[in-house]
Amino acid sequence: MDLHDDDQGFLRDLVKGSRQKMHHVAWTDRDGTGRQTALTQPEAVRLNTLAHRLGISKAELLRQAAFLPVAKPAVKPPVA
């Protein structure tokens, strides 16, 4: 395949992710909508670690995370 390196990396990551066991966490969004988030093994471990540290469930951690503001992209200075 004649693809850029970043495209090849993207495709490799997709294939690698599809081969992993996915972990699903059901939680309720801030508007009351039921959600289900699929996590890779490393994501599940990190979520478990954070939830344990805070003393709350994974579902509650995701519900609280829904209230975090979206990060704004860095503004690049105009090129003269």
N, C-alpha and C positions, 0 to 999 in steps of 0.2 A: 504494500500500500504506500502511496506517495502522500504522506501527511506530515504536517508540522510536528515538531517534538511535543508541543503542548497538547495537540490533538491526540497524539499517540498515548501520552500520559493519561489524558482524560479517559480514553477508551480502555486502557489497562485497568484503571481504577474502577470503572463500571463492571468489568468482567470479574475483577477480584472481589468486589462487593457482592456480586450476585452469587458467588461461591460460598459466602459466609452465612452462618446461621443468623437470621434476623431475630431481634427481640422486639416485641410489641408492647407498648405502654398505652393503656387507655386512660384518658384524662379529660377534664372538662375545661373548655376555653373560657376566657373572661366574659364572653357573651352568653355562656351557658350551653354552648354547642359541644356535643361529645366529639372528641378527637381520638385518633389512634396514631401514634408515632412509631415508625419502624426504626430501630437502631442497630448498628453493627455491634459486634462484640466490644470493641474498644469504647464506643459511645455508651454502651450499656454499663460498662465498668465505671466510666467517669460519672455518669448520672447517678449510679448507686453510691459512689463515694461521696458526691456532693450531698445527696439526700441524707445519707447516714450522718455526715458531719453536721448538717442542719437539724437533724432529728425529726425529719418529715418524710412522707412517702414520695416515691418518684412521681406519682400523679400530682401530688400537691406542689412539688417543685416545678413541674412543667406549667401548672396553672399559674403560679406566682411569676414564672419567667415570661408568661404571656403579657404581663404588665410592664416589662422592661422596654424602654424606648428603643426604637430602631436606630442603629448607629448610622450617622450621616457620613457619606464618603468625604474624604479629604478634598478640599478645594485646591486645585492646582493654580498657581499664579499665572496670569496671562503671559504668553511668550511674545516678546517684543521683536 
